Amino acid sequence: MKKKSNLKSLDQFVDEQYGKKGTTKRDKFEKGYEGFKLGFLIQQARLEKGMTQEELAEKCGTNKGYISKIENDIKEVRISTLQKIVELGLGGHLELSIKL
């Protein structure tokens, strides 16, 4: 007798919890996920550079608390500020795209 697996893919889980793509609940979830992803990307880049939040903040002209809030998706960031964080703070280059 074969045991039934309770494992689900991430897509299956998200569909069950937030509905199919295009629904209001799913759209709200995905918008929130994009904000989280941005903060996570900044945090990973900072850690890869071996920098503390305080060091990053100092390089881009802000404070540690602000960097922490962005990384933890508590605070939204303006594109101009994001550009300073990426370019001045992390020594990278910010590229944006719009997908239709």
C-alpha positions as CSV (number, residue, x, y, z in Angstrom):
1,M,0.0,0.0,0.0
2,K,1.4,3.4,-1.0
3,K,1.3,6.3,1.5
4,K,-0.3,9.5,0.2
5,S,2.1,12.4,0.4
6,N,1.0,15.7,2.0
7,L,3.8,17.6,0.3
8,K,2.7,20.6,-1.9
9,S,4.7,22.8,-4.2
10,L,5.0,26.5,-3.3
11,D,2.6,27.3,-6.2
12,Q,0.0,24.9,-4.9
13,F,0.3,26.3,-1.4
14,V,0.0,29.9,-2.6
15,D,-3.0,29.0,-4.8
16,E,-4.8,27.4,-1.8
17,Q,-4.0,30.2,0.7
18,Y,-4.4,33.3,-1.6
19,G,-6.4,32.1,-4.6
20,K,-5.5,31.9,-8.2
21,K,-3.6,34.6,-10.0
22,G,-5.7,37.6,-10.9
23,T,-7.9,37.5,-7.8
24,T,-7.9,40.4,-5.4
25,K,-6.5,38.4,-2.4
26,R,-3.7,37.0,-4.6
27,D,-2.8,40.3,-6.1
28,K,-2.5,41.8,-2.6
29,F,-0.3,39.0,-1.6
30,E,2.0,39.3,-4.6
31,K,2.3,43.1,-4.1
32,G,3.4,42.5,-0.5
33,Y,5.8,39.8,-1.6
34,E,7.5,42.2,-4.1
35,G,8.2,44.6,-1.2
36,F,9.6,41.9,0.9
37,K,11.8,40.7,-1.9
38,L,13.3,44.1,-2.4
39,G,14.2,44.4,1.3
40,F,15.6,40.9,1.2
41,L,17.7,41.7,-1.9
42,I,19.2,44.8,-0.2
43,Q,20.0,42.7,2.9
44,Q,21.7,40.0,1.0
45,A,23.8,42.5,-1.0
46,R,24.8,44.2,2.2
47,L,25.8,40.9,3.8
48,E,27.7,39.9,0.7
49,K,29.7,43.1,1.0
50,G,30.3,42.3,4.7
51,M,28.7,45.5,5.8
52,T,26.5,46.3,8.8
53,Q,23.3,48.2,8.5
54,E,25.1,51.1,10.2
55,E,27.9,51.1,7.7
56,L,25.5,51.0,4.8
57,A,23.4,53.8,6.2
58,E,26.5,56.0,6.7
59,K,27.6,55.5,3.1
60,C,24.3,56.4,1.6
61,G,23.4,59.3,4.0
62,T,20.7,57.8,6.1
63,N,20.4,56.0,9.4
64,K,20.6,52.4,10.6
65,G,16.9,52.3,11.6
66,Y,15.8,53.3,8.1
67,I,17.9,50.5,6.5
68,S,16.5,48.0,9.0
69,K,12.9,49.1,8.2
70,I,13.5,48.7,4.5
71,E,15.2,45.3,4.9
72,N,12.3,44.1,7.1
73,D,9.6,45.5,4.8
74,I,8.3,47.9,7.5
75,K,9.1,51.0,5.4
76,E,8.6,51.6,1.7
77,V,11.6,53.2,-0.1
78,R,11.6,55.9,-2.8
79,I,13.3,55.0,-6.0
80,S,15.8,57.9,-5.5
81,T,16.7,56.5,-2.0
82,L,16.9,53.0,-3.4
83,Q,19.3,54.3,-6.0
84,K,21.5,55.9,-3.3
85,I,21.5,52.7,-1.3
86,V,22.5,50.5,-4.3
87,E,24.9,52.9,-5.9
88,L,26.5,54.9,-3.1
89,G,26.1,52.4,-0.3
90,L,26.7,49.1,-2.1
91,G,28.7,50.2,-5.1
92,G,26.2,48.6,-7.5
93,H,24.0,49.8,-10.3
94,L,20.2,50.0,-10.0
95,E,18.2,48.8,-13.1
96,L,14.4,49.0,-13.2
97,S,12.1,47.5,-15.8
98,I,8.4,47.5,-16.5
99,K,6.7,44.3,-17.7
100,L,3.4,44.5,-19.5
